[in-house]
C-alpha cells in the first residue's frame, strides 16, 4: 500500500492536482476483489476546505475521479491515514480475515472481498467478505498491529427492501 501511495503522489497527474488542493490528505484506500483476482485500488484524498473527496484509481495508468461531496454526517470529521500507521499491508489483513472466516465461520465461502484502509478513530483495515450463502462478514483489523478490533456476520437479505 505504501508503494501505491508513493507512486501516486510522485505522478505528474497527482502533483498537478495537489497544487490546487494543498490541504487535501490521504484518507482511505478502497478495492472490491473477486475471489482469485488482484485488487485495483482507489486512493482517496479529503479536502477539508471543500468537504470533498477525490479518488485516484491506480493501475498501469492513474485515473483521477471527479471530486464528490464527502459521505459523512455533517458534524463528523474525516480522519487521515498516516503512512507510519500502515504496518499491516493488504495481504496480511486478508490473511487474518481468512483465518477468522476459517475458524469461526467454517461453512462460509466468500465470493468477493471489499477492502478499505481508513481511520475510524484508529487506523484500520475494514474487510467485508460477501459469501455464497448471502452473508456479510465484516472484520476490522488494526493496520498498526494486526489485532482484531471487531467482527460480525449479517445476512445480506436483511438489506432487501420489501416489495
Number of C-alpha atoms within 10 A of each C-alpha: 17 12 8 15 14 11 13 20 15 11 12 11 14 17 13 10 14 15 9 9 18 10 13 21 20 22 22 23 22 20 18 18 17 14 12 8 9 10 17 13 20 23 24 23 24 25 21 15 10 14 17 16 24 23 22 20 19 17 13 6 9 16 14 17 13 11 17 13 13 17 11 10 8 8 6 8 12 24 17 19 22 13 12 9 15 20 15 18 15 18 10 13 25 20 11 18 24 18 13 16 19 13 10 10 13 10 10 18 18 19 15 18 21 16 24 21 26 25 20 14 8 15 22 28 31 25 24 23 26 23 18 12 13 17 18 21 23 21 25 23 24 23 26 16 12 17 14 17 13 11 15 10 14 13 14 14 10 9 8 8 6 4 3
